[in-house]
Amino acid sequence: MHNCSKYYLFFTFILLVNIAQAQVDERYNEEEPSAFIPSEGSIQILKLKKSYALGDGITFRSASGDLNLTQSLQTSMTVNSSNKNLSNSSSAFNIDRARLSLAANLFDSKFNVYGRLNLPANFQSTTTGSRSFNTVLQEAYFEFRPSINHAFNIGLRADYIDSRETRIEGESLSFINRSSISSSFDAIFDFGIRYKGNYRLGRKQLIRPYLSFTTGDSRSSLQKNYGGFKYGARVDYLPFGKFSKGGEFYMDDLARESKPKLVIGGVYSFNNGATSAYGVNGGRYLYGDIAQKILLPDYIRTGSDFLFKYKGAYALGSYTQTKVIVPVGIAGYFKTNGTYVKYTQNAQQISDSVLSKLNVGRGINIQVGYLFSSNWSIGFRYTELMADAKSQNFADYNKHYTMVVSKYLSGNNLKIQLELGYDQLNKSIIKTPTITDNYYSQLMLTVQL
């Protein structure tokens, strides 16, 4: 009879979790009463909250730590048109994210384990044969915190050395998608070893250094590291202290900062032996010398960014610049099936061919937004890409104008967003019936359980 009571309580809890999805006006805090279920073995206590709020997930607690499971879903509808009157339009329905995340901490949070799957995995690799990968597994890493101000982690995760936007989860963006700077230059996920620190200057000022040593091949490195390694660093400066309620890691000012908050950052990375356009699909491009020994270009990135918040308003900006060092001696390239093909061009033409495969250039992104007391928000964004003359054509659409209106029903855990945008075709590119400016609208629903 005692076991039946345990199972009854557990399934009742699961039912309440699903019912709570519609009860967004009810808010609960971490101090709500909990039900304790005795257990045998290594787990002494299973703690289930009687009350539930969107985003809480399900947490299992024991004497040595806890395990939290969360789910998120983002669905969208997009309409694109080549003209303002929308007479020539196309539409699409998408599951942008359907994530299952696991986070565990042990021994007073000194040890942490994190994993995340993105189930749609609709990315199609441009490689074939052994040089391919999928995007189901997004993050899987282990973190050790020797003290409250220092942390080391190893594994696959979003990197610290990309733009400010990638420090913010997709579910917590104020726009439906990140800017074109992120899609053009941010590798985001990579496998490696990292350090992050937190140092106080005076009463409020903070310095946060980040160091990164990774493969430079992103998730394809889980199969093989084709090039050298990637070395990177970020330094963030917070002159007015930390943001309220983790506001540094979401866009709209949901905490409504009562005092100005600002973080300014600078980043640098050096990918010694790049094998893809900007570090996402490692192994895509492999070159060799006259003896067919692997010889690869180096990819360097520098940038700066900021995030400011005050009384419902926020501003975010970032600047990125990349350059490539093409080594002397490249004499051919390897096809994806392993066949080596010798170049017949001269040295300059070979160098230009290598550059034409990489995202080389600059980008700037500025966006602002305001959250009204009604939990409606509005935001505007301008992004410009400036590709080098010999770079890959990642900046065909080089200017982007975006406006978004959002309704927060339960913070970032339940929101509806409508985005309108205009992508301007680079003036140096001749417009054709299939290559034109793009006008678009997007409607997205975000739910985090």
Buried (B, 14 or more C-beta within 10 A) or exposed (E): EEEEEEEEEBEEBEEBBEEBEEBBEEEBEEEEEBEEBEEEEEBEEBEBBEBBBBBBBBBBBBEEBBBBBBBBBBBBEBBBBBEEEEEEBEEEEBEBBBBEBBBBBBEEEBBBBBBBBBEBEEBEBEBEEEBBBEBEBBBBBBBEBEEEEEBBBBBBBBBBBBBBBBBBBBBBBBBBBBBBBBBBBBBBBBBBEBBBBBEEEEEEEBEBBBBBBBBBBBBBBBBEBBBBBBBBBBBBBBBBBBBBEEBBEBBBBBBBBEEEBBBBBEBBBBBBBBBBBBBBBBBBBBBBBEEEEBBBBBBBBBBBBBBBBBEBBBBBBBBBBBBBEBBEBBBBBBEBEEEEEEBEEEEEEBBBBBBEBBBBBBBBBBBBBBBEEEBEBBBBBBBBBEBBEBBBEBBEBBBBEBBBEBEBBBBBBBBEBBBEBBBEBBEEEEEEEEEBBBBBBBBBBBBBB
